[in-house]
Amino acid sequence: MAGWLADRILDWAESRPAIRDYYAVGTGQWRPLPYVVNVLTHSRERYRRSLRYYADYPELQ
């Protein structure tokens, strides 16, 4: 994506908290994926810990 277009989209979203705070443009709300399809880690425990952390601190999503 061109930088000027990304800047324009971000400027637009910044003034709309309902859009900005709940999902990235075009992705929808965050939903945890099952461990078997994750690409973040090979450790089941580490993945579970990350999901709990995101649930406790939703502002990180």
N, CA, C, O and CB atoms as a CASP TS submission, in Angstrom:
PFRMAT TS
TARGET T0000
AUTHOR 0000-0000-0000
METHOD Language model
MODEL 1
PARENT N/A
ATOM      1  N   MET     1       0.850  -1.166   0.000  1.00  0.00           N
ATOM      2  CA  MET     1       0.000   0.000   0.000  1.00  0.00           C
ATOM      3  C   MET     1       0.899   1.232   0.000  1.00  0.00           C
ATOM      4  O   MET     1       1.904   1.284   0.709  1.00  0.00           O
ATOM      5  CB  MET     1      -0.969  -0.004   1.221  1.00  0.00           C
ATOM      6  N   ALA     2       0.533   2.185  -0.778  1.00  0.00           N
ATOM      7  CA  ALA     2       1.301   3.430  -0.855  1.00  0.00           C
ATOM      8  C   ALA     2       1.243   4.172   0.484  1.00  0.00           C
ATOM      9  O   ALA     2       0.212   4.180   1.156  1.00  0.00           O
ATOM     10  CB  ALA     2       0.764   4.332  -1.996  1.00  0.00           C
ATOM     11  N   GLY     3       2.351   4.785   0.854  1.00  0.00           N
ATOM     12  CA  GLY     3       2.435   5.497   2.126  1.00  0.00           C
ATOM     13  C   GLY     3       1.401   6.594   2.266  1.00  0.00           C
ATOM     14  O   GLY     3       0.819   6.773   3.336  1.00  0.00           O
ATOM     15  N   TRP     4       1.167   7.333   1.181  1.00  0.00           N
ATOM     16  CA  TRP     4       0.193   8.430   1.248  1.00  0.00           C
ATOM     17  C   TRP     4      -1.211   7.892   1.509  1.00  0.00           C
ATOM     18  O   TRP     4      -2.000   8.528   2.209  1.00  0.00           O
ATOM     19  CB  TRP     4       0.211   9.250  -0.058  1.00  0.00           C
ATOM     20  N   LEU     5      -1.526   6.720   0.949  1.00  0.00           N
ATOM     21  CA  LEU     5      -2.844   6.133   1.157  1.00  0.00           C
ATOM     22  C   LEU     5      -2.989   5.613   2.588  1.00  0.00           C
ATOM     23  O   LEU     5      -4.031   5.797   3.216  1.00  0.00           O
ATOM     24  CB  LEU     5      -3.087   4.999   0.151  1.00  0.00           C
ATOM     25  N   ALA     6      -1.952   4.970   3.094  1.00  0.00           N
ATOM     26  CA  ALA     6      -1.974   4.490   4.476  1.00  0.00           C
ATOM     27  C   ALA     6      -2.142   5.653   5.445  1.00  0.00           C
ATOM     28  O   ALA     6      -2.918   5.563   6.397  1.00  0.00           O
ATOM     29  CB  ALA     6      -0.687   3.711   4.800  1.00  0.00           C
ATOM     30  N   ASP     7      -1.421   6.743   5.207  1.00  0.00           N
ATOM     31  CA  ASP     7      -1.553   7.929   6.065  1.00  0.00           C
ATOM     32  C   ASP     7      -2.972   8.468   6.041  1.00  0.00           C
ATOM     33  O   ASP     7      -3.513   8.857   7.076  1.00  0.00           O
ATOM     34  CB  ASP     7      -0.575   9.022   5.627  1.00  0.00           C
ATOM     35  N   ARG     8      -3.568   8.491   4.876  1.00  0.00           N
ATOM     36  CA  ARG     8      -4.931   9.014   4.748  1.00  0.00           C
ATOM     37  C   ARG     8      -5.938   8.134   5.506  1.00  0.00           C
ATOM     38  O   ARG     8      -6.832   8.642   6.182  1.00  0.00           O
ATOM     39  CB  ARG     8      -5.325   9.109   3.258  1.00  0.00           C
ATOM     40  N   ILE     9      -5.781   6.823   5.383  1.00  0.00           N
ATOM     41  CA  ILE     9      -6.677   5.899   6.088  1.00  0.00           C
ATOM     42  C   ILE     9      -6.502   6.030   7.598  1.00  0.00           C
ATOM     43  O   ILE     9      -7.487   6.060   8.335  1.00  0.00           O
ATOM     44  CB  ILE     9      -6.414   4.444   5.647  1.00  0.00           C
ATOM     45  N   LEU    10      -5.257   6.106   8.061  1.00  0.00           N
ATOM     46  CA  LEU    10      -5.006   6.239   9.495  1.00  0.00           C
ATOM     47  C   LEU    10      -5.539   7.552  10.045  1.00  0.00           C
ATOM     48  O   LEU    10      -6.099   7.580  11.141  1.00  0.00           O
ATOM     49  CB  LEU    10      -3.521   6.131   9.780  1.00  0.00           C
ATOM     50  N   ASP    11      -5.375   8.636   9.302  1.00  0.00           N
ATOM     51  CA  ASP    11      -5.917   9.925   9.734  1.00  0.00           C
ATOM     52  C   ASP    11      -7.438   9.857   9.845  1.00  0.00           C
ATOM     53  O   ASP    11      -8.024  10.392  10.787  1.00  0.00           O
ATOM     54  CB  ASP    11      -5.502  11.042   8.756  1.00  0.00           C
ATOM     55  N   TRP    12      -8.071   9.197   8.879  1.00  0.00           N
ATOM     56  CA  TRP    12      -9.525   9.056   8.895  1.00  0.00           C
ATOM     57  C   TRP    12      -9.968   8.227  10.097  1.00  0.00           C
ATOM     58  O   TRP    12     -10.898   8.615  10.804  1.00  0.00           O
ATOM     59  CB  TRP    12     -10.021   8.409   7.587  1.00  0.00           C
ATOM     60  N   ALA    13      -9.315   7.095  10.336  1.00  0.00           N
ATOM     61  CA  ALA    13      -9.701   6.203  11.432  1.00  0.00           C
ATOM     62  C   ALA    13      -9.425   6.827  12.798  1.00  0.00           C
ATOM     63  O   ALA    13     -10.149   6.560  13.758  1.00  0.00           O
ATOM     64  CB  ALA    13      -8.962   4.876  11.312  1.00  0.00           C
ATOM     65  N   GLU    14      -8.394   7.646  12.891  1.00  0.00           N
ATOM     66  CA  GLU    14      -8.033   8.265  14.176  1.00  0.00           C
ATOM     67  C   GLU    14      -9.170   9.111  14.738  1.00  0.00           C
ATOM     68  O   GLU    14      -9.319   9.210  15.956  1.00  0.00           O
ATOM     69  CB  GLU    14      -6.781   9.129  14.014  1.00  0.00           C
ATOM     70  N   SER    15      -9.964   9.714  13.879  1.00  0.00           N
ATOM     71  CA  SER    15     -11.062  10.561  14.354  1.00  0.00           C
ATOM     72  C   SER    15     -12.342   9.763  14.601  1.00  0.00           C
ATOM     73  O   SER    15     -13.373  10.344  14.939  1.00  0.00           O
ATOM     74  CB  SER    15     -11.336  11.671  13.347  1.00  0.00           C
ATOM     75  N   ARG    16     -12.292   8.459  14.439  1.00  0.00           N
ATOM     76  CA  ARG    16     -13.458   7.602  14.638  1.00  0.00           C
ATOM     77  C   ARG    16     -13.122   6.479  15.625  1.00  0.00           C
ATOM     78  O   ARG    16     -12.757   5.380  15.206  1.00  0.00           O
ATOM     79  CB  ARG    16     -13.940   7.013  13.286  1.00  0.00           C
ATOM     80  N   PRO    17     -13.241   6.746  16.933  1.00  0.00           N
ATOM     81  CA  PRO    17     -12.843   5.761  17.946  1.00  0.00           C
ATOM     82  C   PRO    17     -13.568   4.424  17.831  1.00  0.00           C
ATOM     83  O   PRO    17     -12.983   3.383  18.133  1.00  0.00           O
ATOM     84  CB  PRO    17     -13.080   6.325  19.309  1.00  0.00           C
ATOM     85  N   ALA    18     -14.815   4.431  17.406  1.00  0.00           N
ATOM     86  CA  ALA    18     -15.549   3.164  17.298  1.00  0.00           C
ATOM     87  C   ALA    18     -14.877   2.232  16.298  1.00  0.00           C
ATOM     88  O   ALA    18     -14.898   1.013  16.469  1.00  0.00           O
ATOM     89  CB  ALA    18     -17.008   3.419  16.881  1.00  0.00           C
ATOM     90  N   ILE    19     -14.299   2.789  15.287  1.00  0.00           N
ATOM     91  CA  ILE    19     -13.584   1.994  14.287  1.00  0.00           C
ATOM     92  C   ILE    19     -12.166   1.731  14.757  1.00  0.00           C
ATOM     93  O   ILE    19     -11.689   0.597  14.710  1.00  0.00           O
ATOM     94  CB  ILE    19     -13.574   2.706  12.918  1.00  0.00           C
ATOM     95  N   ARG    20     -11.502   2.763  15.203  1.00  0.00           N
ATOM     96  CA  ARG    20     -10.088   2.673  15.580  1.00  0.00           C
ATOM     97  C   ARG    20      -9.842   1.705  16.731  1.00  0.00           C
ATOM     98  O   ARG    20      -8.869   0.952  16.699  1.00  0.00           O
ATOM     99  CB  ARG    20      -9.571   4.039  15.957  1.00  0.00           C
ATOM    100  N   ASP    21     -10.697   1.709  17.740  1.00  0.00           N
ATOM    101  CA  ASP    21     -10.429   0.957  18.960  1.00  0.00           C
ATOM    102  C   ASP    21     -10.786  -0.523  18.895  1.00  0.00           C
ATOM    103  O   ASP    21     -10.328  -1.297  19.736  1.00  0.00           O
ATOM    104  CB  ASP    21     -11.165   1.572  20.074  1.00  0.00           C
ATOM    105  N   TYR    22     -11.578  -0.928  17.933  1.00  0.00           N
ATOM    106  CA  TYR    22     -12.063  -2.306  17.956  1.00  0.00           C
ATOM    107  C   TYR    22     -11.498  -3.211  16.880  1.00  0.00           C
ATOM    108  O   TYR    22     -11.532  -4.430  17.043  1.00  0.00           O
ATOM    109  CB  TYR    22     -13.519  -2.303  17.843  1.00  0.00           C
ATOM    110  N   TYR    23     -10.986  -2.675  15.798  1.00  0.00           N
ATOM    111  CA  TYR    23     -10.375  -3.541  14.794  1.00  0.00           C
ATOM    112  C   TYR    23      -9.552  -2.736  13.815  1.00  0.00           C
ATOM    113  O   TYR    23      -9.776  -1.541  13.617  1.00  0.00           O
ATOM    114  CB  TYR    23     -11.439  -4.335  14.050  1.00  0.00           C
ATOM    115  N   ALA    24      -8.601  -3.408  13.210  1.00  0.00           N
ATOM    116  CA  ALA    24      -7.802  -2.795  12.160  1.00  0.00           C
ATOM    117  C   ALA    24      -8.634  -2.797  10.884  1.00  0.00           C
ATOM    118  O   ALA    24      -9.463  -3.685  10.685  1.00  0.00           O
ATOM    119  CB  ALA    24      -6.441  -3.548  11.958  1.00  0.00           C
ATOM    120  N   VAL    25      -8.424  -1.833  10.040  1.00  0.00           N
ATOM    121  CA  VAL    25      -9.201  -1.701   8.816  1.00  0.00           C
ATOM    122  C   VAL    25      -9.141  -3.005   8.028  1.00  0.00           C
ATOM    123  O   VAL    25      -8.062  -3.497   7.699  1.00  0.00           O
ATOM    124  CB  VAL    25      -8.685  -0.521   7.961  1.00  0.00           C
ATOM    125  N   GLY    26     -10.305  -3.553   7.732  1.00  0.00           N
ATOM    126  CA  GLY    26     -10.397  -4.740   6.903  1.00  0.00           C
ATOM    127  C   GLY    26     -10.169  -6.076   7.594  1.00  0.00           C
ATOM    128  O   GLY    26     -10.171  -7.109   6.924  1.00  0.00           O
ATOM    129  N   THR    27      -9.973  -6.094   8.902  1.00  0.00           N
ATOM    130  CA  THR    27      -9.671  -7.371   9.550  1.00  0.00           C
ATOM    131  C   THR    27     -10.781  -7.884  10.456  1.00  0.00           C
ATOM    132  O   THR    27     -10.826  -9.083  10.730  1.00  0.00           O
ATOM    133  CB  THR    27      -8.419  -7.240  10.346  1.00  0.00           C
ATOM    134  N   GLY    28     -11.664  -7.037  10.924  1.00  0.00           N
ATOM    135  CA  GLY    28     -12.693  -7.471  11.859  1.00  0.00           C
ATOM    136  C   GLY    28     -12.151  -7.527  13.279  1.00  0.00           C
ATOM    137  O   GLY    28     -10.974  -7.260  13.518  1.00  0.00           O
ATOM    138  N   GLN    29     -13.008  -7.871  14.199  1.00  0.00           N
ATOM    139  CA  GLN    29     -12.589  -7.937  15.595  1.00  0.00           C
ATOM    140  C   GLN    29     -11.655  -9.117  15.821  1.00  0.00           C
ATOM    141  O   GLN    29     -11.724 -10.127  15.121  1.00  0.00           O
ATOM    142  CB  GLN    29     -13.807  -8.041  16.519  1.00  0.00           C
ATOM    143  N   TRP    30     -10.778  -8.970  16.814  1.00  0.00           N
ATOM    144  CA  TRP    30      -9.815 -10.013  17.127  1.00  0.00           C
ATOM    145  C   TRP    30     -10.515 -11.229  17.702  1.00  0.00           C
ATOM    146  O   TRP    30     -11.362 -11.114  18.587  1.00  0.00           O
ATOM    147  CB  TRP    30      -8.762  -9.498  18.101  1.00  0.00           C
ATOM    148  N   ARG    31     -10.155 -12.390  17.191  1.00  0.00           N
ATOM    149  CA  ARG    31     -10.634 -13.660  17.722  1.00  0.00           C
ATOM    150  C   ARG    31      -9.446 -14.599  17.819  1.00  0.00           C
ATOM    151  O   ARG    31      -8.676 -14.719  16.866  1.00  0.00           O
ATOM    152  CB  ARG    31     -11.767 -14.267  16.829  1.00  0.00           C
ATOM    153  N   PRO    32      -9.286 -15.257  18.935  1.00  0.00           N
ATOM    154  CA  PRO    32      -8.143 -16.172  19.054  1.00  0.00           C
ATOM    155  C   PRO    32      -8.292 -17.363  18.117  1.00  0.00           C
ATOM    156  O   PRO    32      -9.382 -17.914  17.962  1.00  0.00           O
ATOM    157  CB  PRO    32      -7.995 -16.662  20.502  1.00  0.00           C
ATOM    158  N   LEU    33      -7.197 -17.748  17.501  1.00  0.00           N
ATOM    159  CA  LEU    33      -7.186 -18.924  16.636  1.00  0.00           C
ATOM    160  C   LEU    33      -6.837 -20.156  17.454  1.00  0.00           C
ATOM    161  O   LEU    33      -6.163 -20.046  18.479  1.00  0.00           O
ATOM    162  CB  LEU    33      -6.187 -18.745  15.469  1.00  0.00           C
ATOM    163  N   PRO    34      -7.280 -21.314  17.022  1.00  0.00           N
ATOM    164  CA  PRO    34      -6.864 -22.537  17.706  1.00  0.00           C
ATOM    165  C   PRO    34      -5.349 -22.714  17.610  1.00  0.00           C
ATOM    166  O   PRO    34      -4.719 -22.235  16.666  1.00  0.00           O
ATOM    167  CB  PRO    34      -7.586 -23.764  17.108  1.00  0.00           C
ATOM    168  N   TYR    35      -4.788 -23.384  18.564  1.00  0.00           N
ATOM    169  CA  TYR    35      -3.338 -23.574  18.600  1.00  0.00           C
ATOM    170  C   TYR    35      -2.810 -24.199  17.310  1.00  0.00           C
ATOM    171  O   TYR    35      -1.750 -23.800  16.827  1.00  0.00           O
ATOM    172  CB  TYR    35      -2.957 -24.445  19.786  1.00  0.00           C
ATOM    173  N   VAL    36      -3.512 -25.150  16.756  1.00  0.00           N
ATOM    174  CA  VAL    36      -2.994 -25.888  15.593  1.00  0.00           C
ATOM    175  C   VAL    36      -2.798 -25.019  14.358  1.00  0.00           C
ATOM    176  O   VAL    36      -2.037 -25.400  13.468  1.00  0.00           O
ATOM    177  CB  VAL    36      -3.926 -27.017  15.253  1.00  0.00           C
ATOM    178  N   VAL    37      -3.453 -23.869  14.270  1.00  0.00           N
ATOM    179  CA  VAL    37      -3.269 -22.996  13.103  1.00  0.00           C
ATOM    180  C   VAL    37      -2.448 -21.747  13.424  1.00  0.00           C
ATOM    181  O   VAL    37      -2.289 -20.881  12.564  1.00  0.00           O
ATOM    182  CB  VAL    37      -4.622 -22.581  12.550  1.00  0.00           C
ATOM    183  N   ASN    38      -1.933 -21.642  14.625  1.00  0.00           N
ATOM    184  CA  ASN    38      -1.136 -20.468  14.980  1.00  0.00           C
ATOM    185  C   ASN    38       0.224 -20.529  14.291  1.00  0.00           C
ATOM    186  O   ASN    38       0.754 -21.608  14.026  1.00  0.00           O
ATOM    187  CB  ASN    38      -0.959 -20.369  16.514  1.00  0.00           C
ATOM    188  N   VAL    39       0.774 -19.360  14.010  1.00  0.00           N
ATOM    189  CA  VAL    39       2.106 -19.273  13.391  1.00  0.00           C
ATOM    190  C   VAL    39       3.084 -18.551  14.314  1.00  0.00           C
ATOM    191  O   VAL    39       4.189 -18.200  13.899  1.00  0.00           O
ATOM    192  CB  VAL    39       2.027 -18.545  12.029  1.00  0.00           C
ATOM    193  N   LEU    40       2.683 -18.331  15.554  1.00  0.00           N
ATOM    194  CA  LEU    40       3.496 -17.551  16.477  1.00  0.00           C
ATOM    195  C   LEU    40       4.515 -18.376  17.244  1.00  0.00           C
ATOM    196  O   LEU    40       5.633 -17.920  17.482  1.00  0.00           O
ATOM    197  CB  LEU    40       2.615 -16.846  17.440  1.00  0.00           C
ATOM    198  N   THR    41       4.138 -19.577  17.629  1.00  0.00           N
ATOM    199  CA  THR    41       5.015 -20.367  18.493  1.00  0.00           C
ATOM    200  C   THR    41       4.749 -21.858  18.324  1.00  0.00           C
ATOM    201  O   THR    41       3.658 -22.260  17.919  1.00  0.00           O
ATOM    202  CB  THR    41       4.830 -19.961  19.959  1.00  0.00           C
ATOM    203  N   HIS    42       5.734 -22.660  18.631  1.00  0.00           N
ATOM    204  CA  HIS    42       5.562 -24.114  18.629  1.00  0.00           C
ATOM    205  C   HIS    42       5.150 -24.625  20.007  1.00  0.00           C
ATOM    206  O   HIS    42       4.836 -25.805  20.166  1.00  0.00           O
ATOM    207  CB  HIS    42       6.855 -24.803  18.181  1.00  0.00           C
ATOM    208  N   SER    43       5.150 -23.745  20.993  1.00  0.00           N
ATOM    209  CA  SER    43       4.839 -24.131  22.366  1.00  0.00           C
ATOM    210  C   SER    43       3.358 -23.901  22.674  1.00  0.00           C
ATOM    211  O   SER    43       2.868 -22.771  22.655  1.00  0.00           O
ATOM    212  CB  SER    43       5.717 -23.346  23.355  1.00  0.00           C
ATOM    213  N   ARG    44       2.671 -24.985  22.954  1.00  0.00           N
ATOM    214  CA  ARG    44       1.247 -24.883  23.284  1.00  0.00           C
ATOM    215  C   ARG    44       1.032 -24.031  24.546  1.00  0.00           C
ATOM    216  O   ARG    44       0.105 -23.222  24.593  1.00  0.00           O
ATOM    217  CB  ARG    44       0.644 -26.292  23.485  1.00  0.00           C
ATOM    218  N   GLU    45       1.872 -24.206  25.551  1.00  0.00           N
ATOM    219  CA  GLU    45       1.748 -23.446  26.801  1.00  0.00           C
ATOM    220  C   GLU    45       2.006 -21.957  26.573  1.00  0.00           C
ATOM    221  O   GLU    45       1.283 -21.118  27.111  1.00  0.00           O
ATOM    222  CB  GLU    45       2.724 -23.991  27.855  1.00  0.00           C
ATOM    223  N   ARG    46       3.010 -21.624  25.798  1.00  0.00           N
ATOM    224  CA  ARG    46       3.303 -20.216  25.509  1.00  0.00           C
ATOM    225  C   ARG    46       2.137 -19.567  24.759  1.00  0.00           C
ATOM    226  O   ARG    46       1.786 -18.418  25.030  1.00  0.00           O
ATOM    227  CB  ARG    46       4.606 -20.092  24.684  1.00  0.00           C
ATOM    228  N   TYR    47       1.543 -20.296  23.824  1.00  0.00           N
ATOM    229  CA  TYR    47       0.404 -19.773  23.078  1.00  0.00           C
ATOM    230  C   TYR    47      -0.786 -19.546  24.013  1.00  0.00           C
ATOM    231  O   TYR    47      -1.449 -18.513  23.929  1.00  0.00           O
ATOM    232  CB  TYR    47       0.017 -20.735  21.937  1.00  0.00           C
ATOM    233  N   ARG    48      -1.058 -20.497  24.896  1.00  0.00           N
ATOM    234  CA  ARG    48      -2.150 -20.367  25.864  1.00  0.00           C
ATOM    235  C   ARG    48      -1.922 -19.163  26.776  1.00  0.00           C
ATOM    236  O   ARG    48      -2.854 -18.413  27.070  1.00  0.00           O
ATOM    237  CB  ARG    48      -2.282 -21.653  26.705  1.00  0.00           C
ATOM    238  N   ARG    49      -0.681 -18.984  27.219  1.00  0.00           N
ATOM    239  CA  ARG    49      -0.335 -17.849  28.085  1.00  0.00           C
ATOM    240  C   ARG    49      -0.566 -16.524  27.354  1.00  0.00           C
ATOM    241  O   ARG    49      -1.066 -15.566  27.944  1.00  0.00           O
ATOM    242  CB  ARG    49       1.137 -17.953  28.551  1.00  0.00           C
ATOM    243  N   SER    50      -0.203 -16.473  26.082  1.00  0.00           N
ATOM    244  CA  SER    50      -0.408 -15.250  25.294  1.00  0.00           C
ATOM    245  C   SER    50      -1.889 -14.924  25.169  1.00  0.00           C
ATOM    246  O   SER    50      -2.284 -13.765  25.296  1.00  0.00           O
ATOM    247  CB  SER    50       0.215 -15.397  23.898  1.00  0.00           C
ATOM    248  N   LEU    51      -2.709 -15.938  24.921  1.00  0.00           N
ATOM    249  CA  LEU    51      -4.149 -15.702  24.807  1.00  0.00           C
ATOM    250  C   LEU    51      -4.729 -15.175  26.110  1.00  0.00           C
ATOM    251  O   LEU    51      -5.568 -14.275  26.101  1.00  0.00           O
ATOM    252  CB  LEU    51      -4.867 -16.984  24.401  1.00  0.00           C
ATOM    253  N   ARG    52      -4.287 -15.732  27.225  1.00  0.00           N
ATOM    254  CA  ARG    52      -4.759 -15.231  28.528  1.00  0.00           C
ATOM    255  C   ARG    52      -4.332 -13.785  28.739  1.00  0.00           C
ATOM    256  O   ARG    52      -5.101 -12.975  29.258  1.00  0.00           O
ATOM    257  CB  ARG    52      -4.222 -16.111  29.675  1.00  0.00           C
ATOM    258  N   TYR    53      -3.115 -13.466  28.341  1.00  0.00           N
ATOM    259  CA  TYR    53      -2.608 -12.106  28.493  1.00  0.00           C
ATOM    260  C   TYR    53      -3.439 -11.135  27.658  1.00  0.00           C
ATOM    261  O   TYR    53      -3.792 -10.054  28.130  1.00  0.00           O
ATOM    262  CB  TYR    53      -1.122 -12.032  28.086  1.00  0.00           C
ATOM    263  N   TYR    54      -3.752 -11.515  26.421  1.00  0.00           N
ATOM    264  CA  TYR    54      -4.588 -10.662  25.572  1.00  0.00           C
ATOM    265  C   TYR    54      -5.987 -10.501  26.158  1.00  0.00           C
ATOM    266  O   TYR    54      -6.583  -9.429  26.046  1.00  0.00           O
ATOM    267  CB  TYR    54      -4.678 -11.242  24.156  1.00  0.00           C
ATOM    268  N   ALA    55      -6.514 -11.541  26.775  1.00  0.00           N
ATOM    269  CA  ALA    55      -7.833 -11.445  27.396  1.00  0.00           C
ATOM    270  C   ALA    55      -7.799 -10.499  28.594  1.00  0.00           C
ATOM    271  O   ALA    55      -8.751  -9.753  28.823  1.00  0.00           O
ATOM    272  CB  ALA    55      -8.325 -12.834  27.831  1.00  0.00           C
ATOM    273  N   ASP    56      -6.708 -10.528  29.360  1.00  0.00           N
ATOM    274  CA  ASP    56      -6.581  -9.651  30.524  1.00  0.00           C
ATOM    275  C   ASP    56      -6.301  -8.201  30.140  1.00  0.00           C
ATOM    276  O   ASP    56      -6.684  -7.284  30.867  1.00  0.00           O
ATOM    277  CB  ASP    56      -5.481 -10.155  31.427  1.00  0.00           C
ATOM    278  N   TYR    57      -5.642  -7.989  29.015  1.00  0.00           N
ATOM    279  CA  TYR    57      -5.265  -6.643  28.557  1.00  0.00           C
ATOM    280  C   TYR    57      -5.724  -6.441  27.119  1.00  0.00           C
ATOM    281  O   TYR    57      -4.896  -6.465  26.208  1.00  0.00           O
ATOM    282  CB  TYR    57      -3.730  -6.427  28.670  1.00  0.00           C
ATOM    283  N   PRO    58      -7.028  -6.242  26.888  1.00  0.00           N
ATOM    284  CA  PRO    58      -7.557  -6.147  25.525  1.00  0.00           C
ATOM    285  C   PRO    58      -7.000  -4.968  24.727  1.00  0.00           C
ATOM    286  O   PRO    58      -7.082  -4.963  23.499  1.00  0.00           O
ATOM    287  CB  PRO    58      -9.050  -6.042  25.576  1.00  0.00           C
ATOM    288  N   GLU    59      -6.443  -3.982  25.403  1.00  0.00           N
ATOM    289  CA  GLU    59      -5.878  -2.842  24.666  1.00  0.00           C
ATOM    290  C   GLU    59      -4.660  -3.249  23.836  1.00  0.00           C
ATOM    291  O   GLU    59      -4.239  -2.495  22.959  1.00  0.00           O
ATOM    292  CB  GLU    59      -5.489  -1.726  25.638  1.00  0.00           C
ATOM    293  N   LEU    60      -4.094  -4.414  24.094  1.00  0.00           N
ATOM    294  CA  LEU    60      -2.935  -4.889  23.329  1.00  0.00           C
ATOM    295  C   LEU    60      -3.327  -5.544  22.013  1.00  0.00           C
ATOM    296  O   LEU    60      -2.476  -5.738  21.146  1.00  0.00           O
ATOM    297  CB  LEU    60      -2.136  -5.868  24.157  1.00  0.00           C
ATOM    298  N   GLN    61      -4.569  -5.879  21.853  1.00  0.00           N
ATOM    299  CA  GLN    61      -5.003  -6.593  20.657  1.00  0.00           C
ATOM    300  C   GLN    61      -4.964  -5.728  19.430  1.00  0.00           C
ATOM    301  O   GLN    61      -5.301  -6.189  18.339  1.00  0.00           O
ATOM    302  CB  GLN    61      -6.384  -7.130  20.844  1.00  0.00           C
TER
END
